[in-house]
């Protein structure tokens, strides 16, 4: 079992900023960030991969800010949250006990019901 003061679920930009901000505001507290993938890309940089960057490797979100702020990174998937007991079950069967929880898992866009949205060469990001 992992025990932490502040647990952040989500390794995208919102999760990273939430973890860094939590640590900076509470420097004595242990902060753990859970994300599913070892490597993640910077979402707003994805369009540049196709036109301006020579490789997707140049759009990787670095772990350096997390490491510099002494934030523990756990590569796993949160399966369930028990808010009564302040515990999260991970896909690896491990448990994380927390005092404070931040869920920063992102969002999904919805298709706007406009004529032509389903046509070829029309993208919605």
C-alpha positions as CSV (number, residue, x, y, z in Angstrom):
1,X,0.0,0.0,0.0
2,X,1.1,3.5,-0.8
3,X,0.3,6.3,1.7
4,X,0.3,10.0,0.7
5,X,-0.9,13.3,1.9
6,X,-2.1,14.5,-1.5
7,X,-3.0,12.2,-4.4
8,X,-3.4,13.4,-8.0
9,X,-5.0,11.1,-10.5
10,X,-4.2,12.1,-14.0
11,X,-0.9,12.8,-15.7
12,X,-1.9,15.3,-18.3
13,X,-1.3,19.1,-18.1
14,X,-4.0,19.6,-15.4
15,X,-2.6,16.8,-13.3
16,X,1.0,17.9,-13.5
17,X,0.1,21.5,-12.7
18,X,-2.2,20.4,-9.8
19,X,0.6,18.2,-8.3
20,X,3.3,20.9,-8.6
21,X,1.0,23.6,-7.2
22,X,-0.1,21.3,-4.3
23,X,3.6,20.6,-3.5
24,X,4.6,24.2,-3.7
25,X,1.8,25.3,-1.4
26,X,2.3,22.3,1.0
27,X,6.1,21.6,0.8
28,X,6.1,19.3,3.8
29,X,3.4,17.1,2.4
30,X,4.0,14.0,0.3
31,X,2.4,14.3,-3.2
32,X,1.8,11.3,-5.5
33,X,0.7,11.5,-9.1
34,X,-0.9,8.5,-10.8
35,X,-0.9,8.2,-14.6
36,X,-1.5,5.4,-16.9
37,X,1.4,5.9,-19.4
38,X,5.1,6.1,-18.7
39,X,5.4,8.8,-21.4
40,X,2.7,11.3,-22.4
41,X,2.6,14.0,-25.1
42,X,1.7,17.6,-24.6
43,X,-1.8,17.7,-26.0
44,X,-1.7,21.2,-27.5
45,X,1.4,20.2,-29.3
46,X,-0.2,17.3,-31.2
47,X,-1.1,19.3,-34.3
48,X,2.6,20.4,-34.6
49,X,3.8,16.8,-34.8
50,X,2.3,16.6,-38.2
51,X,3.6,19.9,-39.6
52,X,6.4,21.4,-37.6
53,X,8.1,18.8,-35.4
54,X,10.3,16.2,-37.0
55,X,9.2,13.6,-34.4
56,X,6.6,12.9,-31.8
57,X,9.5,12.6,-29.3
58,X,9.8,16.4,-29.4
59,X,6.3,16.7,-28.0
60,X,6.9,14.6,-24.8
61,X,5.8,16.1,-21.5
62,X,8.9,16.0,-19.3
63,X,8.9,14.5,-15.8
64,X,11.6,17.0,-14.8
65,X,9.2,19.4,-13.0
66,X,7.6,16.6,-11.0
67,X,11.0,15.1,-10.0
68,X,12.4,18.6,-9.2
69,X,9.4,19.1,-6.8
70,X,9.9,15.7,-5.2
71,X,6.6,14.4,-6.5
72,X,6.3,10.6,-6.7
73,X,5.1,9.3,-10.1
74,X,3.1,6.0,-10.1
75,X,2.5,4.4,-13.5
76,X,-0.7,2.6,-13.0
77,X,-4.5,2.9,-13.6
78,X,-6.9,4.0,-10.9
79,X,-9.8,1.6,-11.0
80,X,-12.0,2.7,-8.1
81,X,-12.1,5.4,-5.4
82,X,-13.4,4.7,-1.9
83,X,-14.0,8.3,-0.6
84,X,-15.2,7.0,2.8
85,X,-11.9,5.2,3.5
86,X,-9.9,7.6,1.4
87,X,-8.4,4.8,-0.7
88,X,-7.9,4.2,-4.4
89,X,-7.6,0.7,-5.9
90,X,-5.1,0.5,-8.8
91,X,-5.0,-2.0,-11.7
92,X,-1.9,-3.6,-10.2
93,X,-4.0,-4.5,-7.2
94,X,-2.1,-2.0,-5.0
95,X,-4.0,0.5,-2.8
96,X,-3.2,4.1,-2.3
97,X,-4.4,5.8,0.9
98,X,-4.6,9.6,0.7
99,X,-5.6,12.6,2.9
100,X,-6.6,14.9,0.0
101,X,-7.5,13.8,-3.6
102,X,-7.3,15.7,-6.9
103,X,-8.9,14.1,-10.0
104,X,-7.4,15.7,-13.1
105,X,-8.2,13.1,-15.8
106,X,-9.1,15.5,-18.6
107,X,-12.1,15.7,-20.7
108,X,-13.5,14.5,-24.0
109,X,-14.9,16.8,-26.7
110,X,-18.4,16.3,-28.0
111,X,-19.4,16.4,-31.6
112,X,-21.2,19.6,-32.3
113,X,-24.4,18.9,-34.3
114,X,-23.7,21.0,-37.3
115,X,-24.1,20.2,-40.9
116,X,-21.0,18.8,-42.5
117,X,-19.2,17.8,-39.3
118,X,-19.0,14.2,-40.6
119,X,-17.4,15.1,-43.9
120,X,-13.9,14.1,-45.0
121,X,-11.1,16.5,-43.9
122,X,-13.2,18.0,-41.1
123,X,-11.6,17.5,-37.7
124,X,-12.8,18.3,-34.3
125,X,-10.2,18.5,-31.6
